[in-house]
Amino acid sequence: MSKTSASNPQPDVEWLEAAADQAIAACGGDAREAVKALLIANEFLERELESQVSHGYMCGVKHGRINRYSD
């Protein structure tokens, strides 16, 4: 999160609400199906990341040794 959004979280909240609404709408209004679709997409992206970076880096990410959310 950028320093600007940290001092004013409202734009992030609005974006998140809009993204959630879009995901649910894309699944015919079914929130459970939207969650399942997002979990599948996340798994796909994790596997894609694993195939593109070193094994050592991914071990650090998976075990919390690397802070993925720093500025």
Sequence and secondary structure as in RCSB ss.txt:
>XXXX:A:sequence
MSKTSASNPQPDVEWLEAAADQAIAACGGDAREAVKALLIANEFLERELESQVSHGYMCGVKHGRINRYSD
>XXXX:A:secstr
  HHHHH  HHHHHHHHHHHHHHHHHTTT HHHHHHHHHHHHHHHHHHHHHHS HHHHHHHHTT S TT  
